[in-house]
């Protein structure tokens, strides 16, 4: 059974719309991945800070603990 030109045009339009939606979805997913990478990096930084704070605290190294707390910038 052959399809008319109109049916082909409709299929072509539907495929272009689907491709456009998929392209937008890829862009959205790439942005989400970037945000997750940024958050993961920040979490790793915070874990490092916590570790740096716990070791001097456990050793009762109050001077080093004060230095680390002074260096930590929560607004980053």
mmCIF file as gemmi writes it, N, C-alpha and C atoms, coordinates in Angstrom:
data_model
loop_
_atom_site.group_PDB
_atom_site.id
_atom_site.type_symbol
_atom_site.label_atom_id
_atom_site.label_alt_id
_atom_site.label_comp_id
_atom_site.label_asym_id
_atom_site.label_entity_id
_atom_site.label_seq_id
_atom_site.pdbx_PDB_ins_code
_atom_site.Cartn_x
_atom_site.Cartn_y
_atom_site.Cartn_z
_atom_site.occupancy
_atom_site.B_iso_or_equiv
_atom_site.pdbx_formal_charge
_atom_site.auth_seq_id
_atom_site.auth_asym_id
_atom_site.pdbx_PDB_model_num
ATOM 1 N N . UNK Axp A 1 ? 0.848 -1.167 0 1 0 ? 1 A 1
ATOM 2 C CA . UNK Axp A 1 ? 0 0 0 1 0 ? 1 A 1
ATOM 3 C C . UNK Axp A 1 ? 0.901 1.24 0 1 0 ? 1 A 1
ATOM 4 N N . UNK Axp A 2 ? 0.629 2.152 -0.857 1 0 ? 2 A 1
ATOM 5 C CA . UNK Axp A 2 ? 1.45 3.352 -0.944 1 0 ? 2 A 1
ATOM 6 C C . UNK Axp A 2 ? 0.833 4.47 -0.123 1 0 ? 2 A 1
ATOM 7 N N . UNK Axp A 3 ? 1.728 5.301 0.386 1 0 ? 3 A 1
ATOM 8 C CA . UNK Axp A 3 ? 1.269 6.437 1.184 1 0 ? 3 A 1
ATOM 9 C C . UNK Axp A 3 ? 1.258 7.683 0.317 1 0 ? 3 A 1
ATOM 10 N N . UNK Axp A 4 ? 0.34 8.538 0.603 1 0 ? 4 A 1
ATOM 11 C CA . UNK Axp A 4 ? 0.275 9.787 -0.145 1 0 ? 4 A 1
ATOM 12 C C . UNK Axp A 4 ? 1.382 10.724 0.336 1 0 ? 4 A 1
ATOM 13 N N . UNK Axp A 5 ? 1.628 11.772 -0.44 1 0 ? 5 A 1
ATOM 14 C CA . UNK Axp A 5 ? 2.64 12.766 -0.077 1 0 ? 5 A 1
ATOM 15 C C . UNK Axp A 5 ? 2.284 13.406 1.256 1 0 ? 5 A 1
ATOM 16 N N . UNK Axp A 6 ? 1.018 13.628 1.471 1 0 ? 6 A 1
ATOM 17 C CA . UNK Axp A 6 ? 0.565 14.245 2.721 1 0 ? 6 A 1
ATOM 18 C C . UNK Axp A 6 ? 0.924 13.375 3.926 1 0 ? 6 A 1
ATOM 19 N N . UNK Axp A 7 ? 0.749 12.075 3.791 1 0 ? 7 A 1
ATOM 20 C CA . UNK Axp A 7 ? 1.091 11.158 4.889 1 0 ? 7 A 1
ATOM 21 C C . UNK Axp A 7 ? 2.596 11.181 5.151 1 0 ? 7 A 1
ATOM 22 N N . UNK Axp A 8 ? 3.388 11.236 4.082 1 0 ? 8 A 1
ATOM 23 C CA . UNK Axp A 8 ? 4.845 11.313 4.228 1 0 ? 8 A 1
ATOM 24 C C . UNK Axp A 8 ? 5.237 12.619 4.918 1 0 ? 8 A 1
ATOM 25 N N . UNK Axp A 9 ? 4.571 13.69 4.545 1 0 ? 9 A 1
ATOM 26 C CA . UNK Axp A 9 ? 4.86 14.983 5.161 1 0 ? 9 A 1
ATOM 27 C C . UNK Axp A 9 ? 4.523 14.959 6.646 1 0 ? 9 A 1
ATOM 28 N N . UNK Axp A 10 ? 3.417 14.327 6.981 1 0 ? 10 A 1
ATOM 29 C CA . UNK Axp A 10 ? 3.011 14.23 8.39 1 0 ? 10 A 1
ATOM 30 C C . UNK Axp A 10 ? 4.019 13.398 9.181 1 0 ? 10 A 1
ATOM 31 N N . UNK Axp A 11 ? 4.45 12.298 8.593 1 0 ? 11 A 1
ATOM 32 C CA . UNK Axp A 11 ? 5.454 11.47 9.269 1 0 ? 11 A 1
ATOM 33 C C . UNK Axp A 11 ? 6.763 12.239 9.426 1 0 ? 11 A 1
ATOM 34 N N . UNK Axp A 12 ? 7.166 12.944 8.384 1 0 ? 12 A 1
ATOM 35 C CA . UNK Axp A 12 ? 8.395 13.727 8.452 1 0 ? 12 A 1
ATOM 36 C C . UNK Axp A 12 ? 8.305 14.807 9.512 1 0 ? 12 A 1
ATOM 37 N N . UNK Axp A 13 ? 7.173 15.47 9.603 1 0 ? 13 A 1
ATOM 38 C CA . UNK Axp A 13 ? 6.965 16.512 10.611 1 0 ? 13 A 1
ATOM 39 C C . UNK Axp A 13 ? 7.015 15.901 12.014 1 0 ? 13 A 1
ATOM 40 N N . UNK Axp A 14 ? 6.364 14.759 12.18 1 0 ? 14 A 1
ATOM 41 C CA . UNK Axp A 14 ? 6.353 14.09 13.489 1 0 ? 14 A 1
ATOM 42 C C . UNK Axp A 14 ? 7.77 13.683 13.89 1 0 ? 14 A 1
ATOM 43 N N . UNK Axp A 15 ? 8.54 13.176 12.938 1 0 ? 15 A 1
ATOM 44 C CA . UNK Axp A 15 ? 9.921 12.782 13.236 1 0 ? 15 A 1
ATOM 45 C C . UNK Axp A 15 ? 10.785 13.986 13.598 1 0 ? 15 A 1
ATOM 46 N N . UNK Axp A 16 ? 10.603 15.102 12.884 1 0 ? 16 A 1
ATOM 47 C CA . UNK Axp A 16 ? 11.37 16.311 13.205 1 0 ? 16 A 1
ATOM 48 C C . UNK Axp A 16 ? 11.022 16.822 14.607 1 0 ? 16 A 1
ATOM 49 N N . UNK Axp A 17 ? 9.749 16.755 14.951 1 0 ? 17 A 1
ATOM 50 C CA . UNK Axp A 17 ? 9.331 17.182 16.285 1 0 ? 17 A 1
ATOM 51 C C . UNK Axp A 17 ? 9.932 16.275 17.358 1 0 ? 17 A 1
ATOM 52 N N . UNK Axp A 18 ? 9.944 14.984 17.082 1 0 ? 18 A 1
ATOM 53 C CA . UNK Axp A 18 ? 10.524 14.045 18.041 1 0 ? 18 A 1
ATOM 54 C C . UNK Axp A 18 ? 12.024 14.296 18.2 1 0 ? 18 A 1
ATOM 55 N N . UNK Axp A 19 ? 12.714 14.537 17.096 1 0 ? 19 A 1
ATOM 56 C CA . UNK Axp A 19 ? 14.151 14.83 17.155 1 0 ? 19 A 1
ATOM 57 C C . UNK Axp A 19 ? 14.392 16.109 17.949 1 0 ? 19 A 1
ATOM 58 N N . UNK Axp A 20 ? 13.567 17.129 17.737 1 0 ? 20 A 1
ATOM 59 C CA . UNK Axp A 20 ? 13.72 18.388 18.472 1 0 ? 20 A 1
ATOM 60 C C . UNK Axp A 20 ? 13.513 18.16 19.967 1 0 ? 20 A 1
ATOM 61 N N . UNK Axp A 21 ? 12.509 17.366 20.326 1 0 ? 21 A 1
ATOM 62 C CA . UNK Axp A 21 ? 12.285 17.055 21.751 1 0 ? 21 A 1
ATOM 63 C C . UNK Axp A 21 ? 13.467 16.297 22.344 1 0 ? 21 A 1
ATOM 64 N N . UNK Axp A 22 ? 13.993 15.347 21.592 1 0 ? 22 A 1
ATOM 65 C CA . UNK Axp A 22 ? 15.129 14.564 22.08 1 0 ? 22 A 1
ATOM 66 C C . UNK Axp A 22 ? 16.376 15.431 22.229 1 0 ? 22 A 1
ATOM 67 N N . UNK Axp A 23 ? 16.59 16.353 21.305 1 0 ? 23 A 1
ATOM 68 C CA . UNK Axp A 23 ? 17.741 17.251 21.415 1 0 ? 23 A 1
ATOM 69 C C . UNK Axp A 23 ? 17.624 18.119 22.672 1 0 ? 23 A 1
ATOM 70 N N . UNK Axp A 24 ? 16.422 18.632 22.909 1 0 ? 24 A 1
ATOM 71 C CA . UNK Axp A 24 ? 16.207 19.445 24.105 1 0 ? 24 A 1
ATOM 72 C C . UNK Axp A 24 ? 16.434 18.605 25.354 1 0 ? 24 A 1
ATOM 73 N N . UNK Axp A 25 ? 15.974 17.37 25.335 1 0 ? 25 A 1
ATOM 74 C CA . UNK Axp A 25 ? 16.16 16.489 26.496 1 0 ? 25 A 1
ATOM 75 C C . UNK Axp A 25 ? 17.637 16.233 26.748 1 0 ? 25 A 1
ATOM 76 N N . UNK Axp A 26 ? 18.407 16.061 25.696 1 0 ? 26 A 1
ATOM 77 C CA . UNK Axp A 26 ? 19.852 15.844 25.842 1 0 ? 26 A 1
ATOM 78 C C . UNK Axp A 26 ? 20.498 17.076 26.479 1 0 ? 26 A 1
ATOM 79 N N . UNK Axp A 27 ? 20.118 18.258 26.019 1 0 ? 27 A 1
ATOM 80 C CA . UNK Axp A 27 ? 20.667 19.496 26.591 1 0 ? 27 A 1
ATOM 81 C C . UNK Axp A 27 ? 20.305 19.574 28.077 1 0 ? 27 A 1
ATOM 82 N N . UNK Axp A 28 ? 19.046 19.283 28.409 1 0 ? 28 A 1
ATOM 83 C CA . UNK Axp A 28 ? 18.612 19.305 29.814 1 0 ? 28 A 1
ATOM 84 C C . UNK Axp A 28 ? 19.407 18.312 30.654 1 0 ? 28 A 1
ATOM 85 N N . UNK Axp A 29 ? 19.601 17.112 30.128 1 0 ? 29 A 1
ATOM 86 C CA . UNK Axp A 29 ? 20.348 16.088 30.868 1 0 ? 29 A 1
ATOM 87 C C . UNK Axp A 29 ? 21.82 16.488 31.038 1 0 ? 29 A 1
ATOM 88 N N . UNK Axp A 30 ? 22.401 17.101 30.015 1 0 ? 30 A 1
ATOM 89 C CA . UNK Axp A 30 ? 23.786 17.554 30.133 1 0 ? 30 A 1
ATOM 90 C C . UNK Axp A 30 ? 23.912 18.612 31.226 1 0 ? 30 A 1
ATOM 91 N N . UNK Axp A 31 ? 22.936 19.504 31.317 1 0 ? 31 A 1
ATOM 92 C CA . UNK Axp A 31 ? 22.957 20.524 32.364 1 0 ? 31 A 1
ATOM 93 C C . UNK Axp A 31 ? 22.82 19.879 33.746 1 0 ? 31 A 1
ATOM 94 N N . UNK Axp A 32 ? 21.958 18.884 33.85 1 0 ? 32 A 1
ATOM 95 C CA . UNK Axp A 32 ? 21.792 18.19 35.127 1 0 ? 32 A 1
ATOM 96 C C . UNK Axp A 32 ? 23.071 17.466 35.531 1 0 ? 32 A 1
ATOM 97 N N . UNK Axp A 33 ? 23.745 16.85 34.568 1 0 ? 33 A 1
ATOM 98 C CA . UNK Axp A 33 ? 25.01 16.161 34.85 1 0 ? 33 A 1
ATOM 99 C C . UNK Axp A 33 ? 26.046 17.159 35.347 1 0 ? 33 A 1
ATOM 100 N N . UNK Axp A 34 ? 26.115 18.325 34.714 1 0 ? 34 A 1
ATOM 101 C CA . UNK Axp A 34 ? 27.059 19.351 35.157 1 0 ? 34 A 1
ATOM 102 C C . UNK Axp A 34 ? 26.768 19.78 36.589 1 0 ? 34 A 1
ATOM 103 N N . UNK Axp A 35 ? 25.497 19.964 36.911 1 0 ? 35 A 1
ATOM 104 C CA . UNK Axp A 35 ? 25.114 20.352 38.272 1 0 ? 35 A 1
ATOM 105 C C . UNK Axp A 35 ? 25.488 19.248 39.264 1 0 ? 35 A 1
ATOM 106 N N . UNK Axp A 36 ? 25.255 18.002 38.895 1 0 ? 36 A 1
ATOM 107 C CA . UNK Axp A 36 ? 25.626 16.893 39.782 1 0 ? 36 A 1
ATOM 108 C C . UNK Axp A 36 ? 27.137 16.822 39.977 1 0 ? 36 A 1
ATOM 109 N N . UNK Axp A 37 ? 27.891 17.084 38.927 1 0 ? 37 A 1
ATOM 110 C CA . UNK Axp A 37 ? 29.355 17.101 39.054 1 0 ? 37 A 1
ATOM 111 C C . UNK Axp A 37 ? 29.795 18.2 40.005 1 0 ? 37 A 1
ATOM 112 N N . UNK Axp A 38 ? 29.175 19.382 39.866 1 0 ? 38 A 1
ATOM 113 C CA . UNK Axp A 38 ? 29.517 20.497 40.744 1 0 ? 38 A 1
ATOM 114 C C . UNK Axp A 38 ? 29.195 20.16 42.194 1 0 ? 38 A 1
ATOM 115 N N . UNK Axp A 39 ? 28.032 19.578 42.423 1 0 ? 39 A 1
ATOM 116 C CA . UNK Axp A 39 ? 27.641 19.209 43.787 1 0 ? 39 A 1
ATOM 117 C C . UNK Axp A 39 ? 28.537 18.109 44.345 1 0 ? 39 A 1
ATOM 118 N N . UNK Axp A 40 ? 28.903 17.158 43.502 1 0 ? 40 A 1
ATOM 119 C CA . UNK Axp A 40 ? 29.791 16.082 43.935 1 0 ? 40 A 1
ATOM 120 C C . UNK Axp A 40 ? 31.154 16.636 44.333 1 0 ? 40 A 1
ATOM 121 N N . UNK Axp A 41 ? 31.651 17.567 43.541 1 0 ? 41 A 1
ATOM 122 C CA . UNK Axp A 41 ? 32.937 18.196 43.852 1 0 ? 41 A 1
ATOM 123 C C . UNK Axp A 41 ? 32.851 18.958 45.173 1 0 ? 41 A 1
ATOM 124 N N . UNK Axp A 42 ? 31.763 19.681 45.359 1 0 ? 42 A 1
ATOM 125 C CA . UNK Axp A 42 ? 31.566 20.446 46.603 1 0 ? 42 A 1
ATOM 126 C C . UNK Axp A 42 ? 31.478 19.499 47.8 1 0 ? 42 A 1
ATOM 127 N N . UNK Axp A 43 ? 30.779 18.397 47.638 1 0 ? 43 A 1
ATOM 128 C CA . UNK Axp A 43 ? 30.666 17.411 48.712 1 0 ? 43 A 1
ATOM 129 C C . UNK Axp A 43 ? 32.032 16.843 49.074 1 0 ? 43 A 1
ATOM 130 N N . UNK Axp A 44 ? 32.851 16.572 48.067 1 0 ? 44 A 1
ATOM 131 C CA . UNK Axp A 44 ? 34.209 16.072 48.321 1 0 ? 44 A 1
ATOM 132 C C . UNK Axp A 44 ? 35.029 17.111 49.08 1 0 ? 44 A 1
ATOM 133 N N . UNK Axp A 45 ? 34.873 18.383 48.706 1 0 ? 45 A 1
ATOM 134 C CA . UNK Axp A 45 ? 35.58 19.447 49.425 1 0 ? 45 A 1
ATOM 135 C C . UNK Axp A 45 ? 35.144 19.496 50.886 1 0 ? 45 A 1
ATOM 136 N N . UNK Axp A 46 ? 33.849 19.395 51.118 1 0 ? 46 A 1
ATOM 137 C CA . UNK Axp A 46 ? 33.341 19.428 52.496 1 0 ? 46 A 1
ATOM 138 C C . UNK Axp A 46 ? 33.821 18.217 53.301 1 0 ? 46 A 1
ATOM 139 N N . UNK Axp A 47 ? 33.867 17.067 52.662 1 0 ? 47 A 1
ATOM 140 C CA . UNK Axp A 47 ? 34.372 15.872 53.34 1 0 ? 47 A 1
ATOM 141 C C . UNK Axp A 47 ? 35.836 16.072 53.737 1 0 ? 47 A 1
ATOM 142 N N . UNK Axp A 48 ? 36.609 16.693 52.848 1 0 ? 48 A 1
ATOM 143 C CA . UNK Axp A 48 ? 38.015 16.987 53.17 1 0 ? 48 A 1
ATOM 144 C C . UNK Axp A 48 ? 38.116 17.937 54.358 1 0 ? 48 A 1
ATOM 145 N N . UNK Axp A 49 ? 37.267 18.959 54.375 1 0 ? 49 A 1
ATOM 146 C CA . UNK Axp A 49 ? 37.275 19.917 55.489 1 0 ? 49 A 1
ATOM 147 C C . UNK Axp A 49 ? 36.933 19.209 56.797 1 0 ? 49 A 1
ATOM 148 N N . UNK Axp A 50 ? 35.912 18.384 56.762 1 0 ? 50 A 1
ATOM 149 C CA . UNK Axp A 50 ? 35.52 17.655 57.978 1 0 ? 50 A 1
ATOM 150 C C . UNK Axp A 50 ? 36.676 16.784 58.459 1 0 ? 50 A 1
ATOM 151 N N . UNK Axp A 51 ? 37.323 16.087 57.539 1 0 ? 51 A 1
ATOM 152 C CA . UNK Axp A 51 ? 38.453 15.24 57.923 1 0 ? 51 A 1
ATOM 153 C C . UNK Axp A 51 ? 39.583 16.077 58.514 1 0 ? 51 A 1
ATOM 154 N N . UNK Axp A 52 ? 39.864 17.215 57.892 1 0 ? 52 A 1
ATOM 155 C CA . UNK Axp A 52 ? 40.924 18.079 58.41 1 0 ? 52 A 1
ATOM 156 C C . UNK Axp A 52 ? 40.586 18.616 59.791 1 0 ? 52 A 1
ATOM 157 N N . UNK Axp A 53 ? 39.304 18.831 60.045 1 0 ? 53 A 1
ATOM 158 C CA . UNK Axp A 53 ? 38.89 19.335 61.353 1 0 ? 53 A 1
ATOM 159 C C . UNK Axp A 53 ? 38.898 18.239 62.413 1 0 ? 53 A 1
ATOM 160 N N . UNK Axp A 54 ? 38.542 17.028 62.036 1 0 ? 54 A 1
ATOM 161 C CA . UNK Axp A 54 ? 38.451 15.952 63.016 1 0 ? 54 A 1
ATOM 162 C C . UNK Axp A 54 ? 39.823 15.488 63.508 1 0 ? 54 A 1
ATOM 163 N N . UNK Axp A 55 ? 40.787 15.427 62.619 1 0 ? 55 A 1
ATOM 164 C CA . UNK Axp A 55 ? 42.116 14.946 63.025 1 0 ? 55 A 1
ATOM 165 C C . UNK Axp A 55 ? 42.747 15.885 64.055 1 0 ? 55 A 1
ATOM 166 N N . UNK Axp A 56 ? 42.825 17.205 63.805 1 0 ? 56 A 1
ATOM 167 C CA . UNK Axp A 56 ? 43.389 18.083 64.837 1 0 ? 56 A 1
ATOM 168 C C . UNK Axp A 56 ? 42.54 18.089 66.119 1 0 ? 56 A 1
ATOM 169 N N . UNK Axp A 57 ? 41.224 17.98 65.972 1 0 ? 57 A 1
ATOM 170 C CA . UNK Axp A 57 ? 40.363 17.957 67.157 1 0 ? 57 A 1
ATOM 171 C C . UNK Axp A 57 ? 40.64 16.715 67.994 1 0 ? 57 A 1
ATOM 172 N N . UNK Axp A 58 ? 40.833 15.595 67.317 1 0 ? 58 A 1
ATOM 173 C CA . UNK Axp A 58 ? 41.118 14.354 68.039 1 0 ? 58 A 1
ATOM 174 C C . UNK Axp A 58 ? 42.479 14.419 68.722 1 0 ? 58 A 1
ATOM 175 N N . UNK Axp A 59 ? 43.429 15.124 68.128 1 0 ? 59 A 1
ATOM 176 C CA . UNK Axp A 59 ? 44.764 15.27 68.703 1 0 ? 59 A 1
ATOM 177 C C . UNK Axp A 59 ? 44.828 16.435 69.684 1 0 ? 59 A 1
ATOM 178 N N . UNK Axp A 60 ? 43.71 17.148 69.81 1 0 ? 60 A 1
ATOM 179 C CA . UNK Axp A 60 ? 43.619 18.329 70.68 1 0 ? 60 A 1
ATOM 180 C C . UNK Axp A 60 ? 44.593 19.408 70.243 1 0 ? 60 A 1
ATOM 181 N N . UNK Axp A 61 ? 44.787 19.514 68.919 1 0 ? 61 A 1
ATOM 182 C CA . UNK Axp A 61 ? 45.648 20.542 68.345 1 0 ? 61 A 1
ATOM 183 C C . UNK Axp A 61 ? 44.789 21.788 68.107 1 0 ? 61 A 1
ATOM 184 N N . UNK Axp A 62 ? 44.563 22.546 69.182 1 0 ? 62 A 1
ATOM 185 C CA . UNK Axp A 62 ? 43.647 23.679 69.13 1 0 ? 62 A 1
ATOM 186 C C . UNK Axp A 62 ? 44.124 24.774 68.181 1 0 ? 62 A 1
ATOM 187 N N . UNK Axp A 63 ? 45.434 24.981 68.086 1 0 ? 63 A 1
ATOM 188 C CA . UNK Axp A 63 ? 45.958 26.021 67.19 1 0 ? 63 A 1
ATOM 189 C C . UNK Axp A 63 ? 45.668 25.655 65.725 1 0 ? 63 A 1
ATOM 190 N N . UNK Axp A 64 ? 45.95 24.419 65.371 1 0 ? 64 A 1
ATOM 191 C CA . UNK Axp A 64 ? 45.682 23.968 63.984 1 0 ? 64 A 1
ATOM 192 C C . UNK Axp A 64 ? 44.184 23.991 63.705 1 0 ? 64 A 1
ATOM 193 N N . UNK Axp A 65 ? 43.379 23.605 64.667 1 0 ? 65 A 1
ATOM 194 C CA . UNK Axp A 65 ? 41.927 23.623 64.517 1 0 ? 65 A 1
ATOM 195 C C . UNK Axp A 65 ? 41.439 25.044 64.257 1 0 ? 65 A 1
ATOM 196 N N . UNK Axp A 66 ? 41.992 26.012 64.99 1 0 ? 66 A 1
ATOM 197 C CA . UNK Axp A 66 ? 41.615 27.406 64.788 1 0 ? 66 A 1
ATOM 198 C C . UNK Axp A 66 ? 42.023 27.88 63.393 1 0 ? 66 A 1
ATOM 199 N N . UNK Axp A 67 ? 43.204 27.498 62.93 1 0 ? 67 A 1
ATOM 200 C CA . UNK Axp A 67 ? 43.655 27.871 61.588 1 0 ? 67 A 1
ATOM 201 C C . UNK Axp A 67 ? 42.705 27.329 60.522 1 0 ? 67 A 1
ATOM 202 N N . UNK Axp A 68 ? 42.343 26.069 60.67 1 0 ? 68 A 1
ATOM 203 C CA . UNK Axp A 68 ? 41.455 25.451 59.684 1 0 ? 68 A 1
ATOM 204 C C . UNK Axp A 68 ? 40.087 26.121 59.675 1 0 ? 68 A 1
ATOM 205 N N . UNK Axp A 69 ? 39.574 26.42 60.847 1 0 ? 69 A 1
ATOM 206 C CA . UNK Axp A 69 ? 38.271 27.078 60.93 1 0 ? 69 A 1
ATOM 207 C C . UNK Axp A 69 ? 38.333 28.483 60.351 1 0 ? 69 A 1
ATOM 208 N N . UNK Axp A 70 ? 39.45 29.176 60.564 1 0 ? 70 A 1
ATOM 209 C CA . UNK Axp A 70 ? 39.613 30.51 59.999 1 0 ? 70 A 1
ATOM 210 C C . UNK Axp A 70 ? 39.698 30.462 58.478 1 0 ? 70 A 1
ATOM 211 N N . UNK Axp A 71 ? 40.32 29.399 57.937 1 0 ? 71 A 1
ATOM 212 C CA . UNK Axp A 71 ? 40.481 29.259 56.483 1 0 ? 71 A 1
ATOM 213 C C . UNK Axp A 71 ? 39.192 28.838 55.79 1 0 ? 71 A 1
ATOM 214 N N . UNK Axp A 72 ? 38.324 28.158 56.508 1 0 ? 72 A 1
ATOM 215 C CA . UNK Axp A 72 ? 37.099 27.654 55.887 1 0 ? 72 A 1
ATOM 216 C C . UNK Axp A 72 ? 36.155 28.812 55.585 1 0 ? 72 A 1
ATOM 217 N N . UNK Axp A 73 ? 35.685 28.853 54.341 1 0 ? 73 A 1
ATOM 218 C CA . UNK Axp A 73 ? 34.78 29.925 53.914 1 0 ? 73 A 1
ATOM 219 C C . UNK Axp A 73 ? 33.458 29.29 53.497 1 0 ? 73 A 1
ATOM 220 N N . UNK Axp A 74 ? 32.438 29.327 54.35 1 0 ? 74 A 1
ATOM 221 C CA . UNK Axp A 74 ? 31.172 28.666 54.002 1 0 ? 74 A 1
ATOM 222 C C . UNK Axp A 74 ? 30.441 29.35 52.861 1 0 ? 74 A 1
ATOM 223 N N . UNK Axp A 75 ? 30.824 30.553 52.479 1 0 ? 75 A 1
ATOM 224 C CA . UNK Axp A 75 ? 30.159 31.249 51.39 1 0 ? 75 A 1
ATOM 225 C C . UNK Axp A 75 ? 30.635 30.827 50.015 1 0 ? 75 A 1
ATOM 226 N N . UNK Axp A 76 ? 31.555 29.909 49.926 1 0 ? 76 A 1
ATOM 227 C CA . UNK Axp A 76 ? 32.081 29.453 48.626 1 0 ? 76 A 1
ATOM 228 C C . UNK Axp A 76 ? 31.072 28.671 47.866 1 0 ? 76 A 1
